[in-house]
Amino acid sequence: MKTITFIVVSLLSGAIAGALLGLINQIIVEPFNDKAIGIETQREVNAGVDIDPLQQSHYRMWQKIGEIVAGTIFGTSLGALVGIVFVYTRNRLPGSNNQKKALILTGLMFFVLFLIPALKYPPNPPAVGNPDTIYYRETLYIAILAISGFGALGLALFYRKLRDKQSKKIIVPVIYVVVIASAFAILPPNPDKITIPMDLVLSFRIVSGFTIGIFWGLLGVILGTFWDKTKPHETSKLVSH
């Protein structure tokens, strides 16, 4: 294993995918955020709150710039995670090259780490949510994320121990479905009421899921492409003179 190459490939792949996510969000997601914030701002103005439009505009500008930075950091963190998982699963993943293998892995991780948690606690625009319940809502989200993530990890280890191929295809998915269905039934719903138009909220959720899906896809393609080119899994050869 070329350790330095592995680290650079993993982190750089995540950083690039994360930065692209931040840029894509400026075009696709942020218009919905602006609409939601505009509704909330108008509500506060109607209630007599004094709001400086220029100050709010500057604040939103810095928020959008910060989203690109945050996306890069977010991507770098997930790039490290995906890189580690890829090292241990690469030989078992289907695919004729590392790009296809990495894309399959990130597709699975998108399903487990985003799609399943989002079905229970879907993302909402900034104007939705009581600040007093933010820690409670974060705890609920982390709970379903941990159940889905660690449940999938445990089942992956269990999958390796099963010898019967037919049992693998049936038992493992059924157990995962039972675990997730139980979690969905036990965990309480989001406590905050939605006070902005539901069509705006649904549109935001759809485009957010779309861009996150793009991120995971980009991460898989970039990581696999770098991996094919640099081959960090190969041992460096010592040349004797």
Contacts in CASP RR format, 6 or more apart in sequence:
PFRMAT RR
TARGET T0000
AUTHOR 0000-0000-0000
METHOD contacts of the structure
MODEL  1
MKTITFIVVSLLSGAIAGALLGLINQIIVEPFNDKAIGIETQREVNAGVD
IDPLQQSHYRMWQKIGEIVAGTIFGTSLGALVGIVFVYTRNRLPGSNNQK
KALILTGLMFFVLFLIPALKYPPNPPAVGNPDTIYYRETLYIAILAISGF
GALGLALFYRKLRDKQSKKIIVPVIYVVVIASAFAILPPNPDKITIPMDL
VLSFRIVSGFTIGIFWGLLGVILGTFWDKTKPHETSKLVSH
1 87 0 8 1.000
1 232 0 8 1.000
1 233 0 8 1.000
1 235 0 8 1.000
2 230 0 8 1.000
2 231 0 8 1.000
2 232 0 8 1.000
2 233 0 8 1.000
2 234 0 8 1.000
2 235 0 8 1.000
2 236 0 8 1.000
3 232 0 8 1.000
5 230 0 8 1.000
5 232 0 8 1.000
6 83 0 8 1.000
6 87 0 8 1.000
6 232 0 8 1.000
6 233 0 8 1.000
9 83 0 8 1.000
9 223 0 8 1.000
9 226 0 8 1.000
9 227 0 8 1.000
9 230 0 8 1.000
9 232 0 8 1.000
10 79 0 8 1.000
10 80 0 8 1.000
10 82 0 8 1.000
10 83 0 8 1.000
10 84 0 8 1.000
10 86 0 8 1.000
10 223 0 8 1.000
11 76 0 8 1.000
11 79 0 8 1.000
11 80 0 8 1.000
12 226 0 8 1.000
13 79 0 8 1.000
13 82 0 8 1.000
13 83 0 8 1.000
13 219 0 8 1.000
13 220 0 8 1.000
13 222 0 8 1.000
13 223 0 8 1.000
13 224 0 8 1.000
13 226 0 8 1.000
14 75 0 8 1.000
14 76 0 8 1.000
14 78 0 8 1.000
14 79 0 8 1.000
14 80 0 8 1.000
14 82 0 8 1.000
14 219 0 8 1.000
14 222 0 8 1.000
14 223 0 8 1.000
15 72 0 8 1.000
15 75 0 8 1.000
15 76 0 8 1.000
16 218 0 8 1.000
16 222 0 8 1.000
17 75 0 8 1.000
17 79 0 8 1.000
17 215 0 8 1.000
17 217 0 8 1.000
17 218 0 8 1.000
17 219 0 8 1.000
17 220 0 8 1.000
17 222 0 8 1.000
18 71 0 8 1.000
18 72 0 8 1.000
18 74 0 8 1.000
18 75 0 8 1.000
18 76 0 8 1.000
18 215 0 8 1.000
18 218 0 8 1.000
18 219 0 8 1.000
19 68 0 8 1.000
19 71 0 8 1.000
19 72 0 8 1.000
20 214 0 8 1.000
20 215 0 8 1.000
20 218 0 8 1.000
21 71 0 8 1.000
21 74 0 8 1.000
21 75 0 8 1.000
21 211 0 8 1.000
21 212 0 8 1.000
21 214 0 8 1.000
21 215 0 8 1.000
21 218 0 8 1.000
22 67 0 8 1.000
22 68 0 8 1.000
22 70 0 8 1.000
22 71 0 8 1.000
22 72 0 8 1.000
23 68 0 8 1.000
24 211 0 8 1.000
24 214 0 8 1.000
25 67 0 8 1.000
25 211 0 8 1.000
26 64 0 8 1.000
26 67 0 8 1.000
26 68 0 8 1.000
28 207 0 8 1.000
28 210 0 8 1.000
28 211 0 8 1.000
29 204 0 8 1.000
29 207 0 8 1.000
29 208 0 8 1.000
29 211 0 8 1.000
30 64 0 8 1.000
30 67 0 8 1.000
32 125 0 8 1.000
32 200 0 8 1.000
32 203 0 8 1.000
32 204 0 8 1.000
32 207 0 8 1.000
33 125 0 8 1.000
33 126 0 8 1.000
33 204 0 8 1.000
34 60 0 8 1.000
35 125 0 8 1.000
35 200 0 8 1.000
36 125 0 8 1.000
36 126 0 8 1.000
36 127 0 8 1.000
36 128 0 8 1.000
36 196 0 8 1.000
36 200 0 8 1.000
36 201 0 8 1.000
36 204 0 8 1.000
37 60 0 8 1.000
37 125 0 8 1.000
37 126 0 8 1.000
37 127 0 8 1.000
38 127 0 8 1.000
39 127 0 8 1.000
39 196 0 8 1.000
39 197 0 8 1.000
39 200 0 8 1.000
40 126 0 8 1.000
40 127 0 8 1.000
40 196 0 8 1.000
41 51 0 8 1.000
41 56 0 8 1.000
44 51 0 8 1.000
45 51 0 8 1.000
75 215 0 8 1.000
75 219 0 8 1.000
78 219 0 8 1.000
79 219 0 8 1.000
79 223 0 8 1.000
82 102 0 8 1.000
82 105 0 8 1.000
82 106 0 8 1.000
82 109 0 8 1.000
82 219 0 8 1.000
82 220 0 8 1.000
82 223 0 8 1.000
83 223 0 8 1.000
85 105 0 8 1.000
85 109 0 8 1.000
86 101 0 8 1.000
86 102 0 8 1.000
86 105 0 8 1.000
86 223 0 8 1.000
86 227 0 8 1.000
87 233 0 8 1.000
89 105 0 8 1.000
90 98 0 8 1.000
90 101 0 8 1.000
90 233 0 8 1.000
93 101 0 8 1.000
93 104 0 8 1.000
93 105 0 8 1.000
94 100 0 8 1.000
94 101 0 8 1.000
94 104 0 8 1.000
95 101 0 8 1.000
95 104 0 8 1.000
97 224 0 8 1.000
97 228 0 8 1.000
98 224 0 8 1.000
98 227 0 8 1.000
98 228 0 8 1.000
99 220 0 8 1.000
99 221 0 8 1.000
99 224 0 8 1.000
99 225 0 8 1.000
99 227 0 8 1.000
99 228 0 8 1.000
101 224 0 8 1.000
102 219 0 8 1.000
102 220 0 8 1.000
102 221 0 8 1.000
102 223 0 8 1.000
102 224 0 8 1.000
102 227 0 8 1.000
103 217 0 8 1.000
103 220 0 8 1.000
103 221 0 8 1.000
103 224 0 8 1.000
105 220 0 8 1.000
106 216 0 8 1.000
106 217 0 8 1.000
106 219 0 8 1.000
106 220 0 8 1.000
106 223 0 8 1.000
107 216 0 8 1.000
107 217 0 8 1.000
107 220 0 8 1.000
108 152 0 8 1.000
109 216 0 8 1.000
110 212 0 8 1.000
110 213 0 8 1.000
110 216 0 8 1.000
110 217 0 8 1.000
112 148 0 8 1.000
112 149 0 8 1.000
112 152 0 8 1.000
113 145 0 8 1.000
113 148 0 8 1.000
113 149 0 8 1.000
114 209 0 8 1.000
114 212 0 8 1.000
114 213 0 8 1.000
114 216 0 8 1.000
116 144 0 8 1.000
116 148 0 8 1.000
116 180 0 8 1.000
117 141 0 8 1.000
117 144 0 8 1.000
117 145 0 8 1.000
117 148 0 8 1.000
118 205 0 8 1.000
118 209 0 8 1.000
119 184 0 8 1.000
120 144 0 8 1.000
120 183 0 8 1.000
120 184 0 8 1.000
120 187 0 8 1.000
121 137 0 8 1.000
121 140 0 8 1.000
121 141 0 8 1.000
121 144 0 8 1.000
121 190 0 8 1.000
122 205 0 8 1.000
123 204 0 8 1.000
123 205 0 8 1.000
123 208 0 8 1.000
123 209 0 8 1.000
124 192 0 8 1.000
124 194 0 8 1.000
124 201 0 8 1.000
124 204 0 8 1.000
124 205 0 8 1.000
125 196 0 8 1.000
125 200 0 8 1.000
125 201 0 8 1.000
125 204 0 8 1.000
127 195 0 8 1.000
127 196 0 8 1.000
128 192 0 8 1.000
128 194 0 8 1.000
128 195 0 8 1.000
128 196 0 8 1.000
128 201 0 8 1.000
129 137 0 8 1.000
129 192 0 8 1.000
130 191 0 8 1.000
130 192 0 8 1.000
133 191 0 8 1.000
133 192 0 8 1.000
136 191 0 8 1.000
137 190 0 8 1.000
137 191 0 8 1.000
137 192 0 8 1.000
140 187 0 8 1.000
140 188 0 8 1.000
140 190 0 8 1.000
143 183 0 8 1.000
143 187 0 8 1.000
144 183 0 8 1.000
144 184 0 8 1.000
144 187 0 8 1.000
147 179 0 8 1.000
147 180 0 8 1.000
147 183 0 8 1.000
148 180 0 8 1.000
148 183 0 8 1.000
151 176 0 8 1.000
151 179 0 8 1.000
152 176 0 8 1.000
155 172 0 8 1.000
155 175 0 8 1.000
155 176 0 8 1.000
158 172 0 8 1.000
158 175 0 8 1.000
159 168 0 8 1.000
159 172 0 8 1.000
162 168 0 8 1.000
162 171 0 8 1.000
162 172 0 8 1.000
194 201 0 8 1.000
227 233 0 8 1.000
END
